[in-house]
Amino acid sequence: MIRVSPAGRRVPAPGHSLVALLTASILWTPVLAVSARAVGAQELTHIEGLGALSFPNAGAAEAQHDFVRGVLLLHSFEYGYAAEAFRAAQEADPDFALAYWGEAMTYTHPVWNEKDTEAARSALDRYAPSPEARQAKAPTEREKAYLRAVDVLYGEGQKEQLDTLYAREMERLSADYPDDDEARAFHALALLGLSQGARDIPTYMRSGAIALEVFEKNPDHPGAAHYVIHSFDDPVHAPLAMKAARRYGPMAPDAAHAQHMTTHIFLALGMWDDVVEANLRADAVVDRNLAASGLPQTDCGHYNEWLLYGYQQQGRWRDAEALLMGCYEVSRDERLPEARQRSAALSYAYMRSLNLADTRDAEARPAGTTVDPGASLVHELAQAWGTGMAALLRGDRAEAERRHALIVARADDVPPSYLSPYVPVWRGTLDAALRMDAGDGESALGAAREAAEFEASLPVDFGPPIAFKPARELEGDILMELGRSGEALTAYSLALARTPNRMRTLLGYARAAAASGRPAVATDAYADLADLLEEADAGLPEAREARAYLARQASR
């Protein structure tokens, strides 16, 4: 079933379970038995380029601009700039309790499963040397509650336990002060952090329900829009966040992360033009900030990784390769601090395999250009996957076998990270490709299906496929090679449910439909493909194939 998105692109319609899931989550959200207290007039403070919010407090008037700026930046995960703003507020008013709370909050990154406890405690101790002293010094009951919550977050104990206790404190605070949209927004964010960086649908629905209410009340609240997007950034739930995605970028043009975050929804729905445009805007903000610090621009990093993938889905291979090789040059730029070079090398290793999963050009520069990933074993294995696939494309089976052997030998040694759950998928898809290269189609199909089942057991990626080559798509490719187009159509359909409008999956789906005698299905799929490749490189074979099929069907 296809519907037209607000941008005019075809996107998959959500499943019927969507409304039921959201309704259930709202009804299930517990409410603590407490008496509500008034916060005061909810007058919004707007800061150009960052959004608007209301956060009444006892700080000095001369500290308010920096404080509100810090909170707005904090909501957009611009943590370094937010910390600077909160320290400026502290300088303006050394007794400003929430300015120290705010700086401490910049050292927890719930969605990324990161926390710097020592830095946070150091910030809080500058206000007062202990939790008890901070409670005694804070001027209002509400500000005491904020400090009590952050002291729980950075208390003694395991991170998972502390995150849970902190979420309860924020739930209590938001129930005590139901007019306090900041308490509700930070409660929504706390819920997103409970799954320690993984997607937990019921908890995400609870968070999204809270954030949606704040967003409806204040459509210029960056945290509300941001947390709505994070809650619903999978293909099934993404339509719920479309309004927030369309609002967040224009609301906060000076926050690079705000520009990028919109693409969590656009990518989940296969809206590639929007993915590219938003990440170009995010990169422009980053480059401006780097230039202001006297540093050169970068073609690496999170936003460029998504931009690369968007280019590939549009068939813009020249732009994709230029971006990728630009990142490679950054990794070799000795003018840069060593840490930035190292970060660039890791970004390149990931981007390269993402590129090699889609390209069919074994002679392109990325195929033969690797980096030293240093101590990051998971990036070494990610790079090995891409090298193995590129080797098979150019007929170097021995090199592909060596890369596969490395992944097999070291898979169990990879420390936990956001990439590590996909190492078995890399191992399985490269194994399947090797078996297919050896002419053992049935064995290759079994390996691909095993990898696909494992991948299906993992939470849906909220960005470019960490599997690089989705295993279900590879299963479809192998089935097509075996002449089993009907089964391939099913495999591609399953793959599209997980990665909507992915170019190579959509191409396989169109081919399978045509080969299995379903011209109406093939026509729709090729029409989607032609639409998707409207800005593709001149002469792109996939675009020519789509147009040729549509022309043949039109002439009948």
Number of C-alpha atoms within 10 A of each C-alpha: 7 12 12 11 16 12 12 9 20 20 23 21 16 18 10 9 10 15 13 10 15 20 13 14 21 16 10 11 14 10 10 13 9 11 9 13 15 11 16 13 10 13 11 15 15 17 14 12 14 27 28 24 24 18 21 18 19 14 20 14 11 11 21 22 16 21 30 27 24 29 29 25 27 24 26 27 22 18 20 14 15 26 25 17 25 30 21 18 30 24 14 18 17 17 20 23 26 24 32 27 23 27 30 27 23 26 21 22 18 18 20 13 18 14 17 14 16 12 16 23 22 15 21 27 16 14 21 19 13 14 19 11 12 21 19 12 15 21 16 13 10 19 20 19 18 20 23 20 22 23 22 19 27 25 16 11 11 9 18 15 12 18 22 17 18 24 23 18 22 26 23 21 26 23 20 21 21 17 17 22 26 24 22 26 29 23 24 30 29 25 28 29 27 25 19 16 16 17 22 16 19 15 19 25 25 24 30 31 22 24 28 23 16 23 23 14 12 18 20 23 31 31 31 32 34 28 31 32 29 23 29 24 30 25 27 19 25 23 24 21 25 22 17 25 25 18 19 30 27 15 21 24 18 22 25 25 26 31 28 26 25 28 31 24 29 29 28 30 31 25 26 26 19 19 29 25 15 24 27 19 21 24 24 17 18 19 18 15 16 14 12 10 9 9 13 14 15 20 25 28 19 15 24 25 25 24 28 28 25 27 23 25 26 25 26 20 19 13 15 23 19 15 22 24 19 15 27 26 18 23 26 15 14 11 10 14 9 13 10 15 21 21 15 24 26 26 23 33 27 22 32 29 27 26 24 23 19 17 18 14 13 17 11 13 13 25 23 12 13 18 18 14 21 11 9 14 17 27 24 21 26 29 25 26 29 29 25 27 29 27 20 19 19 13 13 13 18 12 17 25 18 14 23 24 16 16 27 17 10 14 20 11 11 17 13 9 11 14 15 20 20 22 21 18 25 28 24 25 30 28 23 28 23 20 19 18 15 12 11 13 18 15 15 26 23 16 23 29 22 20 28 23 13 16 21 16 9 12 13 18 19 19 19 20 17 23 25 23 23 26 28 28 28 27 28 30 25 23 22 19 13 13 14 16 24 18 16 29 25 17 25 26 20 17 25 23 15 21 26 21 27 28 24 24 25 24 23 24 28 26 25 28 25 21 18 16 12 14 16 12 16 25 21 15 23 28 17 21 25 21 17 24 22 14 14 22 15 11 8 13 12 18 23 14 16 23 17 13 18 18 12 9 13 9 6 5
